[in-house]
Amino acid sequence: MTPDRLSLNQWTTRRWSVREAVDGCVRHGIPAIGLWRENVAEHGLAATAKLVTDAGLRVSSLCRGGFLTGPDRGLDDNRAAIDEAAALGAACLVLVVGGLPGIPPGGGPRPGFSRDLAEARARVAEALALLAPYAADCGVRLALEPLHPVYCADRAVLSTLGQALDLAERYPAEQVGVVVDTFHVWWDPEVLAQIARAAGRIASYQVSDFLVPLPADPLLGRGMMGDGVIDFGPLTAAVEAAGYRGDVEVEIFNADIWAADPDKVLATMKRRFAAAIG
């Protein structure tokens, strides 16, 4: 993969505003950006769309919709996310599908929470059936993102690429795709076969490394490529062989990286991308 496919996921430089992140991409010659909804809302949807267009950047993804396992499936918020992705011309809307009902992301169980994992996964399928037609009408591709099993209880009851594909394959590939995120899938003994199965359906390829040991908060256990244990070569080759030709987002949740000078982070990111991915 070449540098002209590199994308900065905005949370890699989390303390930058939308404008600062766009300006940083331009300054460092990064041609695409993955945006987060809360940052877009702060800057303004129309203003963000104009800013990105005027800068000549592609929007590789919008993060995030999902959290489909609650009582109302979050349908109104997800329809709003689809509208935002359409306005931004995003290549996809990433869906983090949600954990067990009654367990908020990063929080503990609330009274009456559910332990019924099968029912939670059924809720995801039911919500997707309602959202996929709306997304299609808006010209937005939904992207199911399986998360590492450590996040199954509170963030995503889809833990493997195979599980995500089982749902996505009920819909046309241009309507519902999947995210291949190295941090979340590297451990799966079936990952290369499942990437091959995902041919034509990969909506986003996201890269970061898996740090050992993990920090106290495993959400912040992502590292810059080369700082952890992931062998990126086979994963990237499999994604390429599956026909993916989109942008490659570097998405890192890491307290030290967030605290560092964002311009230095981008310079390091470009070097590590060239060494590990490009």
Backbone torsions as a table, in degrees:
resi	resn	phi	psi	omega
1	MET	NA	145.2	-170.8
2	THR	-105.8	160.6	-178.6
3	PRO	-59.0	-23.2	-179.5
4	ASP	-75.0	2.0	173.8
5	ARG	-111.0	5.6	-179.4
6	LEU	-73.9	136.3	176.8
7	SER	-131.3	139.9	173.1
8	LEU	-91.3	112.6	167.7
9	ASN	-73.6	128.9	-167.5
10	GLN	-56.6	-29.7	-176.5
11	TRP	-77.6	-7.3	171.5
12	THR	-65.1	-33.1	174.1
13	THR	-117.1	65.2	-165.2
14	ARG	-61.0	-32.0	-176.3
15	ARG	-79.7	-5.4	174.1
16	TRP	-79.6	139.8	170.1
17	SER	-72.2	174.3	175.7
18	VAL	-57.7	-48.0	-178.9
19	ARG	-61.4	-43.3	-179.8
20	GLU	-65.0	-39.3	179.6
21	ALA	-67.0	-42.6	177.4
22	VAL	-62.9	-46.5	178.9
23	ASP	-61.4	-37.6	178.5
24	GLY	-64.8	-41.3	177.5
25	CYS	-61.0	-44.8	179.2
26	VAL	-62.5	-44.5	-177.4
27	ARG	-62.9	-34.9	-176.4
28	HIS	-99.7	5.0	177.7
29	GLY	69.4	33.3	177.4
30	ILE	-97.2	120.8	-166.7
31	PRO	-86.0	-4.7	-175.9
32	ALA	-145.0	159.7	-179.5
33	ILE	-142.2	140.4	170.9
34	GLY	-100.9	121.5	-172.7
35	LEU	-100.1	155.5	175.3
36	TRP	-112.9	141.2	-171.3
37	ARG	-60.8	-40.7	-177.5
38	GLU	-65.8	-35.6	176.9
39	ASN	-70.3	-38.5	177.2
40	VAL	-63.7	-42.3	179.6
41	ALA	-62.2	-39.0	180.0
42	GLU	-64.7	-40.1	-178.7
43	HIS	-81.9	-26.7	-175.4
44	GLY	105.0	131.7	-175.0
45	LEU	-62.8	-52.9	-178.3
46	ALA	-64.0	-39.3	179.9
47	ALA	-65.5	-38.3	178.3
48	THR	-65.8	-45.1	179.6
49	ALA	-58.7	-42.5	179.8
50	LYS	-68.6	-42.2	-179.6
51	LEU	-59.2	-47.4	-178.2
52	VAL	-66.8	-42.9	179.4
53	THR	-63.1	-46.0	-179.1
54	ASP	-63.7	-29.1	179.2
55	ALA	-81.5	-9.0	179.8
56	GLY	76.6	22.9	-179.0
57	LEU	-95.8	152.0	168.8
58	ARG	-90.9	148.5	172.5
59	VAL	-98.6	103.8	-174.3
60	SER	-73.3	-26.4	175.8
61	SER	-167.0	162.1	166.8
62	LEU	-118.7	126.4	176.3
63	CYS	-109.5	133.6	-6.8
64	ARG	-148.0	155.4	165.8
65	GLY	-103.7	-168.8	176.2
66	GLY	113.6	-143.7	-174.2
67	PHE	50.4	62.2	-170.2
68	LEU	-95.4	2.2	-170.8
69	THR	-95.6	-6.0	179.5
70	GLY	-74.0	178.2	-175.9
71	PRO	-59.3	-37.0	-178.0
72	ASP	-101.8	4.6	179.5
73	ARG	61.8	6.0	-179.7
74	GLY	60.3	32.3	-171.4
75	LEU	-64.5	-42.5	-178.4
76	ASP	-65.1	-43.5	179.7
77	ASP	-65.7	-36.7	-179.9
78	ASN	-71.3	-35.0	174.3
79	ARG	-64.7	-37.6	176.1
80	ALA	-64.2	-39.9	177.8
81	ALA	-62.9	-39.3	177.5
82	ILE	-63.0	-44.0	177.6
83	ASP	-59.5	-40.6	179.9
84	GLU	-65.9	-43.4	178.6
85	ALA	-61.0	-38.5	178.2
86	ALA	-65.0	-43.2	-179.0
87	ALA	-64.7	-31.4	-178.8
88	LEU	-87.0	-10.6	-174.8
89	GLY	66.1	31.9	-177.6
90	ALA	-68.0	143.6	178.7
91	ALA	-64.3	-27.3	177.2
92	CYS	-164.3	161.5	169.4
93	LEU	-106.8	116.4	-179.3
94	VAL	-76.0	130.8	177.4
95	LEU	-110.9	114.2	167.8
96	VAL	-95.0	111.4	-156.9
97	VAL	-76.4	-16.5	179.9
98	GLY	104.0	156.9	-178.4
99	GLY	-99.0	-153.4	178.4
100	LEU	-66.8	137.8	178.2
101	PRO	-56.4	132.5	179.0
102	GLY	93.8	2.7	174.9
103	ILE	-120.8	105.1	-178.1
104	PRO	-73.0	155.1	179.2
105	PRO	-55.2	123.3	178.7
106	GLY	76.4	3.7	-177.4
107	GLY	-115.7	175.3	179.0
108	GLY	-91.8	169.1	-179.5
109	PRO	-59.9	137.9	173.9
110	ARG	-93.6	159.1	179.1
111	PRO	-52.8	133.4	178.9
112	GLY	79.9	12.7	179.7
113	PHE	-61.8	158.9	-176.6
114	SER	-99.9	138.2	171.8
115	ARG	-99.8	4.5	-173.2
116	ASP	-83.6	90.9	-176.6
117	LEU	-67.3	-39.3	179.3
118	ALA	-62.2	-41.4	179.2
119	GLU	-65.9	-38.8	178.4
120	ALA	-61.9	-41.5	178.5
121	ARG	-67.7	-34.1	176.3
122	ALA	-65.4	-35.5	177.1
123	ARG	-62.6	-39.0	177.9
124	VAL	-61.0	-47.2	-179.8
125	ALA	-61.2	-41.0	-179.6
126	GLU	-65.0	-42.5	-179.9
127	ALA	-66.8	-41.0	-179.9
128	LEU	-61.4	-37.6	179.0
129	ALA	-62.9	-28.5	178.7
130	LEU	-84.8	-32.8	-174.7
131	LEU	-87.6	-32.4	-174.7
132	ALA	-59.9	-43.8	178.2
133	PRO	-63.2	-38.5	178.7
134	TYR	-64.2	-43.7	178.5
135	ALA	-61.4	-41.1	179.2
136	ALA	-61.8	-41.5	178.8
137	ASP	-63.5	-28.8	-179.6
138	CYS	-90.4	-3.3	-178.3
139	GLY	72.7	29.4	-177.8
140	VAL	-112.6	133.4	176.3
141	ARG	-93.4	124.8	175.4
142	LEU	-83.3	143.3	-177.2
143	ALA	-129.4	106.6	178.3
144	LEU	-74.7	126.9	-179.2
145	GLU	-111.9	110.6	171.3
146	PRO	-73.2	139.3	178.9
147	LEU	-111.4	154.6	177.1
148	HIS	-49.1	142.9	-176.1
149	PRO	-55.4	-22.3	179.3
150	VAL	-62.2	-19.5	-179.8
151	TYR	-100.8	10.8	-173.6
152	CYS	-62.9	-39.9	-174.7
153	ALA	-69.3	-37.9	-169.3
154	ASP	-116.5	-13.2	-175.5
155	ARG	-129.2	-37.6	-174.8
156	ALA	-155.9	114.4	177.1
157	VAL	-80.3	-1.1	167.7
158	LEU	-95.8	115.3	-174.1
159	SER	-110.4	-13.8	-179.0
160	THR	-129.7	156.1	175.8
161	LEU	-61.3	-35.4	177.8
162	GLY	-60.6	-42.3	178.0
163	GLN	-63.3	-42.0	178.7
164	ALA	-63.3	-41.2	-179.9
165	LEU	-67.5	-34.9	177.6
166	ASP	-56.7	-36.6	177.3
167	LEU	-80.1	-46.0	-174.7
168	ALA	-62.8	-34.6	-175.0
169	GLU	-69.2	-5.4	174.7
170	ARG	-77.6	-7.4	-173.7
171	TYR	-129.2	160.1	174.8
172	PRO	-57.6	146.9	-175.8
173	ALA	-60.6	-33.4	-179.3
174	GLU	-76.3	-9.1	-178.3
175	GLN	-97.5	-45.3	179.7
176	VAL	-134.0	119.9	177.3
177	GLY	-120.1	-166.1	-179.2
178	VAL	-132.9	157.9	174.2
179	VAL	-102.9	131.5	169.7
180	VAL	-104.0	106.6	179.9
181	ASP	-112.6	117.0	-173.1
182	THR	-57.4	-38.7	-179.4
183	PHE	-59.1	-36.4	-173.6
184	HIS	-89.2	-24.6	-170.4
185	VAL	-115.4	-8.0	-171.0
186	TRP	-57.7	-30.5	-172.9
187	TRP	-79.0	-18.8	-169.1
188	ASP	-72.8	119.7	-179.9
189	PRO	-63.3	-16.5	179.9
190	GLU	-100.4	7.2	-168.0
191	VAL	-63.5	-40.6	-177.7
192	LEU	-66.9	-39.7	176.8
193	ALA	-65.5	-38.1	-179.2
194	GLN	-72.4	-34.1	174.0
195	ILE	-62.8	-41.9	176.9
196	ALA	-62.1	-41.0	177.3
197	ARG	-61.8	-29.5	-176.7
198	ALA	-81.1	8.5	-178.2
199	ALA	-50.9	127.5	-178.7
200	GLY	82.5	-4.4	-174.9
201	ARG	-121.2	1.5	177.5
202	ILE	-77.9	116.9	-177.9
203	ALA	-95.2	-22.1	-179.1
204	SER	-157.2	140.2	172.0
205	TYR	-117.6	116.4	-177.9
206	GLN	-115.8	138.8	-175.9
207	VAL	-128.0	139.6	167.7
208	SER	-167.4	168.0	-177.2
209	ASP	-100.0	161.5	-179.7
210	PHE	-103.9	113.0	-174.2
211	LEU	-82.9	144.5	175.6
212	VAL	-131.7	124.1	-1.2
213	PRO	-76.8	159.1	174.5
214	LEU	-69.8	149.0	174.8
215	PRO	-70.5	173.8	-179.6
216	ALA	-56.8	-37.7	173.8
217	ASP	-98.4	104.7	-175.6
218	PRO	-63.1	-17.5	176.8
219	LEU	-60.8	-27.3	-175.9
220	LEU	-99.5	22.7	-176.2
221	GLY	-90.4	13.7	177.6
222	ARG	-87.3	144.2	177.4
223	GLY	-128.8	169.3	173.3
224	MET	-64.2	144.4	-178.7
225	MET	-53.9	129.0	-177.4
226	GLY	101.1	-12.3	-179.4
227	ASP	-94.8	-4.0	-177.6
228	GLY	-129.2	-147.4	-167.8
229	VAL	-109.2	-0.8	-173.4
230	ILE	-78.3	134.9	171.1
231	ASP	-92.2	100.4	-172.9
232	PHE	-74.9	-24.8	-174.0
233	GLY	-56.4	-55.2	-178.9
234	PRO	-64.0	-36.2	179.9
235	LEU	-66.2	-46.4	-179.7
236	THR	-65.0	-42.1	178.6
237	ALA	-61.4	-39.3	179.7
238	ALA	-67.2	-40.5	178.1
239	VAL	-63.5	-42.2	176.9
240	GLU	-62.9	-45.0	-178.6
241	ALA	-64.4	-26.7	177.7
242	ALA	-78.5	0.3	174.0
243	GLY	93.1	9.0	-179.0
244	TYR	-73.7	128.2	-179.5
245	ARG	-128.3	15.9	-178.9
246	GLY	-85.4	-170.7	-179.9
247	ASP	-73.7	156.9	179.2
248	VAL	-116.0	111.2	-176.0
249	GLU	-88.4	134.1	168.0
250	VAL	-94.3	112.7	-177.3
251	GLU	-122.9	109.1	-174.5
252	ILE	-126.0	123.8	171.1
253	PHE	-105.7	107.1	-174.9
254	ASN	-158.9	122.1	-174.1
255	ALA	-60.8	-38.9	-179.0
256	ASP	-68.3	-40.3	178.5
257	ILE	-67.8	-39.2	177.4
258	TRP	-62.7	-32.6	-178.2
259	ALA	-82.1	-15.3	-176.0
260	ALA	-78.0	166.5	175.4
261	ASP	-62.5	116.9	-176.1
262	PRO	-58.0	-32.9	178.4
263	ASP	-66.0	-37.0	176.2
264	LYS	-69.2	-35.6	176.6
265	VAL	-61.2	-44.6	-179.7
266	LEU	-66.3	-37.9	178.2
267	ALA	-63.7	-44.0	177.5
268	THR	-64.9	-41.3	-179.5
269	MET	-58.3	-43.5	179.9
270	LYS	-64.4	-41.9	179.3
271	ARG	-65.0	-46.1	-177.6
272	ARG	-68.5	-35.9	176.8
273	PHE	-61.3	-46.0	-179.6
274	ALA	-61.5	-38.2	-177.0
275	ALA	-76.6	-38.8	-172.0
276	ALA	-100.1	-28.9	-172.3
277	ILE	-118.1	-48.4	-173.6
278	GLY	-75.4	NA	NA
